[in-house]
Amino acid sequence: MVSKAVSDATQPAAPQPSGSGSGSGKYLTSSVAGAAKILVVGPLGVGKTTLIGTVSEIKPLSTEAVMTQAGARVDTAVADGKTTTTVALDFGRMTIDGELVLYLFGTPGQQRFLPAWRDLAKGALGALALVDTRDLEASFDALGNLEELGLPFAVAVNVFPGSPGHHEDDLRAALDLLPDTPVVTCDARDPSSSVRALIALVSHLIRVATETP
């Protein structure tokens, strides 16, 4: 199934209007050969909105809203100083090597938004799961959802000030990851670091597609 999805996603893109700019413009370039839908998932405050905004070559769509007192009582794992939360989705676009376009969909972090989360997952080839080593347990729901959907993913450890460092083997054990699941470290505020995390995911998706009969 993944092999077919990757094949479908790399079919030639639809022709773009004349006068389209470079990869940083509104339209895609003529060199683009395919596109893929990618989810960016993780718990509340892990950096999904930041990462998409950092790498997007178009003005990202964000549905950040101020958290209410009622929501704060439900979302107990609120990061210090965080006053907003994604209530629908984040959206951005990134082109790799001028040929492959990634359409990035950030999911709401709270498990109570799971119905919307599952709708966003339709048609996605894979996901980048952001985790915070200060609270690894908060990532369990998102990782469990990905496994339940059978969606390939890579894990990106977003570095925060004061984040404890862990050996990769310990992280894999704590998150109960399969041996072939990529684990990378990134800073969602840094474009190069965030792009490397997404490239690690794309490379993983290609390997999965190649190995699937």
C-alpha positions in Angstrom: 0.0 0.0 0.0 2.8 2.4 0.9 4.6 1.6 -2.4 1.5 2.4 -4.4 1.0 5.6 -2.4 4.6 6.8 -3.1 4.2 5.9 -6.8 1.0 7.9 -7.0 2.5 10.8 -5.2 5.4 11.1 -7.6 3.3 11.4 -10.7 3.9 14.6 -12.7 2.4 17.6 -11.0 -0.3 19.6 -12.7 0.9 22.4 -15.0 1.4 25.7 -13.2 0.4 29.2 -14.5 2.9 31.0 -16.6 5.1 33.5 -14.8 5.3 31.4 -11.7 8.3 32.3 -9.5 11.0 30.2 -7.9 10.4 27.6 -5.2 9.8 30.4 -2.7 7.0 31.9 -4.8 3.3 31.4 -4.8 3.3 28.8 -7.6 5.3 25.6 -8.1 8.1 25.6 -10.6 8.1 23.5 -13.8 10.8 21.2 -12.4 8.4 19.8 -9.8 7.8 16.1 -10.6 5.7 15.0 -7.7 4.0 15.9 -4.4 3.4 14.3 -1.0 1.2 15.0 1.9 3.1 14.8 5.2 1.7 15.1 8.7 3.6 16.9 11.5 2.3 15.5 14.8 3.1 15.6 18.5 1.7 16.8 21.8 0.7 20.3 22.8 3.6 22.8 22.7 6.1 20.5 21.1 6.9 22.8 18.2 4.7 21.7 15.2 3.5 25.2 14.3 7.1 26.6 14.7 8.6 23.9 12.4 6.0 24.3 9.6 6.4 28.1 9.8 10.2 27.8 9.7 10.4 25.6 6.5 7.4 26.8 4.6 8.2 28.6 1.3 4.7 30.1 1.3 2.9 32.0 4.1 1.8 29.2 6.4 -1.7 28.7 7.4 -2.1 28.6 11.2 -5.2 28.2 13.3 -3.6 29.2 16.6 -6.2 30.4 19.1 -5.9 31.7 22.6 -6.4 28.9 25.2 -9.4 29.4 27.4 -9.7 28.6 31.0 -11.9 25.7 30.2 -9.3 24.3 27.8 -6.5 24.8 30.2 -8.4 22.6 32.7 -8.5 19.8 30.1 -5.0 20.3 28.7 -3.0 19.7 31.8 0.3 19.4 30.1 0.5 23.0 29.0 4.0 24.3 28.4 5.2 27.1 30.6 4.3 30.5 29.0 2.2 28.9 26.2 -1.0 30.8 25.7 -2.2 29.6 22.3 -3.0 26.2 20.7 -3.7 24.8 17.3 -7.5 24.2 17.0 -7.7 22.8 13.5 -4.5 22.5 11.5 -1.3 24.2 10.4 -0.4 24.1 6.7 2.8 24.9 4.8 4.7 23.9 1.6 8.3 22.9 1.1 10.1 21.9 -2.1 13.0 19.4 -2.0 15.7 19.7 -4.7 13.2 21.5 -6.9 11.5 18.2 -7.7 9.4 17.0 -4.8 6.9 19.2 -3.0 5.9 18.4 0.6 2.5 19.6 1.7 2.9 19.8 5.5 -0.2 19.4 7.7 0.2 20.1 11.4 -2.3 18.3 13.7 -3.8 19.6 16.9 -1.8 18.3 19.9 -4.6 17.3 22.2 -6.1 13.8 22.1 -9.6 15.4 22.3 -9.1 16.6 18.7 -8.5 13.0 17.5 -11.5 13.0 15.0 -10.0 16.0 13.2 -6.5 14.4 13.5 -7.7 11.3 11.7 -9.3 13.3 8.9 -6.1 15.1 8.3 -4.3 11.8 8.1 -6.3 10.7 5.0 -4.0 10.6 2.0 -0.8 11.2 3.9 2.3 9.2 3.0 3.9 9.6 6.4 4.5 11.7 9.4 7.2 13.6 11.3 6.5 13.0 15.0 8.0 15.7 17.2 8.9 14.8 20.8 10.1 16.7 23.8 12.5 14.9 26.1 11.2 16.9 29.1 8.0 14.9 28.8 8.3 11.9 26.6 5.1 10.4 27.9 3.1 13.2 26.3 4.1 11.8 22.9 2.6 8.4 23.4 -0.9 9.2 22.1 0.4 10.7 18.8 2.8 7.8 18.2 0.0 5.3 19.1 -2.3 7.0 16.6 0.3 6.7 13.8 0.9 3.0 14.6 -2.9 2.4 14.6 -3.2 4.0 11.2 -0.2 2.1 9.8 1.4 5.4 8.8 5.2 5.3 8.5 6.9 8.0 10.5 10.2 9.4 11.7 10.8 10.9 15.2 12.4 14.3 15.6 13.5 15.3 19.1 12.9 19.0 19.3 15.6 20.7 21.5 14.3 23.1 24.1 16.4 25.0 26.6 17.1 22.7 29.5 16.0 19.6 27.6 17.7 16.5 29.1 19.9 14.6 26.6 19.3 10.9 26.1 21.2 8.2 24.2 19.3 7.1 21.1 18.9 3.5 22.3 17.2 4.9 25.5 14.9 7.1 23.5 13.9 4.1 21.3 13.2 2.0 24.3 11.2 4.7 26.1 9.1 5.4 23.0 8.9 1.7 22.0 10.0 2.4 18.5 10.7 -0.2 15.8 14.4 -0.6 14.9 14.0 1.0 11.4 12.2 4.1 12.7 14.5 7.1 12.1 15.3 9.2 15.2 16.9 12.6 14.6 17.5 15.7 16.7 16.2 19.1 15.4 15.6 22.7 16.4 12.2 23.6 15.0 13.3 27.3 14.9 16.2 26.5 12.6 15.5 26.0 8.9 18.4 23.7 8.1 17.8 21.6 11.1 14.1 21.3 10.4 14.7 20.5 6.7 17.1 17.7 7.7 14.4 16.1 9.9 12.0 16.2 7.0 14.5 14.7 4.6 15.2 11.9 7.1 11.4 11.1 6.9 11.3 11.2 3.1 14.3 8.9 2.9 12.6 6.5 5.3 9.4 6.6 3.2 11.5 5.7 0.1 13.1 2.8 1.9 9.7 1.5 3.1 8.3 1.7 -0.4 11.3 -0.1 -1.9 11.2 -2.9 0.7 7.4 -3.4 0.4 6.5 -6.2 -2.0 
